[in-house]
Amino acid sequence: MNTDNCKHMNITLNGEKKEVPGDITVFGLLEFLKIQHQRVAVELNMEIVKKDKYATTAIKDGDSLEVVSFMGGGGFSSE
Amino acid sequence: MNDDKLIIAGIEFLSRLWVGTGKYKDFAETKKAIEMSGTDVVTVSVRRVNIIDKSKENLLDYIDPKKYKILPNTAGCYNAKDAIRTAMLAAEAGITKLVKLEVIGDQKTLYPDNEATLEAAKVLVKEGLIVLPYTSDDPIMARKLVDIGCPAIMPLAAPIGSGLGIRNPYNIRIIMETVKVPIVVDAGVGTASDVALAMELGCDAVLLNTAIAGAKDPIAMAEAMKYGVLAGRLAYKAGRIPKKLYATASSPLEGVIGS
C-alpha cells in the first residue's frame, strides 16, 4: 500500500502488531483505543511523548508504541 | 506522634509503614489491607496497558492518589537502561516524581545490581526525579547513592519475599551512622516483630508487600504490621535498657522479711 491513501496502517503496540487508522496522532490513538489519558505514559519509538504533545505527535506506519500505566506490585516478587 | 514526622525531599510521610500492592487476591482485598495497615504510601509497578481487555479495572480506581502517595517502582528491570526508561515513564504518567529504583541482578536471589542501580540513579537524579534506591545492606553503597543525590536509602532486610527478617542488623546500624538520610528497610520482612525490630534499630520506615499479601489473613496481618511499626518506633524513641549478662532486682531490697 505504497501510493494508496493509507486508510489503515500497521504499528507495534505494547509488543503486538496492530492495525490502526492512518493519519492518527497519539491523542487520536488513545481515543481510538478508549484509553484514559490521565494515568498513562506513552513512548513512541523509544522516546517519551509528553502529554502536551499527544495531539501534535503523528504516528507513522511501522512505528512502535508503548502505553504503560500503574499496576499492582511491591518489588520484583510481585510478578 | 505528630512531632515525629518523616520527611524525604520535602515530602511529609504520615506513616512509617509503606506497602506494596502486588500478590493480593483482588483489588478489593488490596484496598482493605492498605486501609487496615494505616499507610499513606503505596508502591506500584509500571506495566503495559492491557489493550485487548480494557474493561479490566485499574488499581488506581481503588487506591486514590489523592489519599495515598504513589511510589512507582522499577520492579522487573535487570539493567540500568530498562530501569531508567521505566522510571521516566512513571514520572511522565504525571502523578509523582518519586520512584523506587530497583535494578535486579539475579533471578534466584533477586539481589540488587548495585553497580547498575548507581548508574541509573545518577541519570534519574539529573532528570529531576526523587530517587529512592533499593540496595543491598552495604554502607559503602549507601554512601555512594547519597553522594549522587538520593534523598533516602532502601536497604534490604533479606531477599525479596523471603520473610527472613533483618539478616544483618549491624549493617543496618552502620548504614544509619554512615549516611544522614532516612533509611527505609525494604524487602525480606516476614512478620510484625521483624518490622518492630527495624524500627527499634532506628530505621525511618519499612516497605513490605509479601509479608501482608502472602499471610493467611492479609487484612489481619496488615493491622499487625501497623502496630509493629508503632511499637517499634515508640520503643526506639523511648530508649531501651542496655543488655546485661546478670540479673538486676526490680523490687526494693530494703524491708525484706526475715533479714
Chai-1 contact restraints between the chains, C-beta under 6 A:
chainA,res_idxA,chainB,res_idxB,connection_type,confidence,min_distance_angstrom,max_distance_angstrom,comment,restraint_id
A,N14,B,R48,contact,1.0,0.0,6.0,A-B,restraint_1
A,N14,B,I51,contact,1.0,0.0,6.0,A-B,restraint_2
A,K34,B,K54,contact,1.0,0.0,6.0,A-B,restraint_3
A,I35,B,V49,contact,1.0,0.0,6.0,A-B,restraint_4
A,R39,B,L60,contact,1.0,0.0,6.0,A-B,restraint_5
A,R39,B,A93,contact,1.0,0.0,6.0,A-B,restraint_6
A,V40,B,V49,contact,1.0,0.0,6.0,A-B,restraint_7
A,A41,B,L89,contact,1.0,0.0,6.0,A-B,restraint_8
A,A41,B,E92,contact,1.0,0.0,6.0,A-B,restraint_9
A,A41,B,A93,contact,1.0,0.0,6.0,A-B,restraint_10
A,I48,B,M88,contact,1.0,0.0,6.0,A-B,restraint_11
A,I48,B,E92,contact,1.0,0.0,6.0,A-B,restraint_12
A,V67,B,V49,contact,1.0,0.0,6.0,A-B,restraint_13
A,V68,B,V46,contact,1.0,0.0,6.0,A-B,restraint_14
A,V68,B,R48,contact,1.0,0.0,6.0,A-B,restraint_15
A,V68,B,L89,contact,1.0,0.0,6.0,A-B,restraint_16
A,S69,B,V49,contact,1.0,0.0,6.0,A-B,restraint_17
A,F70,B,V44,contact,1.0,0.0,6.0,A-B,restraint_18
A,M71,B,S45,contact,1.0,0.0,6.0,A-B,restraint_19
A,M71,B,R47,contact,1.0,0.0,6.0,A-B,restraint_20
A,M71,B,L59,contact,1.0,0.0,6.0,A-B,restraint_21
A,G72,B,T21,contact,1.0,0.0,6.0,A-B,restraint_22
A,G72,B,G22,contact,1.0,0.0,6.0,A-B,restraint_23
A,G72,B,L59,contact,1.0,0.0,6.0,A-B,restraint_24
A,G73,B,G22,contact,1.0,0.0,6.0,A-B,restraint_25
A,G73,B,V44,contact,1.0,0.0,6.0,A-B,restraint_26
A,G73,B,S45,contact,1.0,0.0,6.0,A-B,restraint_27
A,G73,B,A75,contact,1.0,0.0,6.0,A-B,restraint_28
A,G74,B,G20,contact,1.0,0.0,6.0,A-B,restraint_29
A,G74,B,G22,contact,1.0,0.0,6.0,A-B,restraint_30
A,G74,B,T43,contact,1.0,0.0,6.0,A-B,restraint_31
A,G74,B,N209,contact,1.0,0.0,6.0,A-B,restraint_32
A,G75,B,A75,contact,1.0,0.0,6.0,A-B,restraint_33
A,G75,B,I160,contact,1.0,0.0,6.0,A-B,restraint_34
A,G75,B,A187,contact,1.0,0.0,6.0,A-B,restraint_35
A,F76,B,A75,contact,1.0,0.0,6.0,A-B,restraint_36
A,F76,B,I104,contact,1.0,0.0,6.0,A-B,restraint_37
A,F76,B,L110,contact,1.0,0.0,6.0,A-B,restraint_38
A,F76,B,I160,contact,1.0,0.0,6.0,A-B,restraint_39
A,S77,B,I160,contact,1.0,0.0,6.0,A-B,restraint_40
A,S77,B,G161,contact,1.0,0.0,6.0,A-B,restraint_41
A,S77,B,T210,contact,1.0,0.0,6.0,A-B,restraint_42
A,S78,B,G22,contact,1.0,0.0,6.0,A-B,restraint_43
A,S78,B,K23,contact,1.0,0.0,6.0,A-B,restraint_44
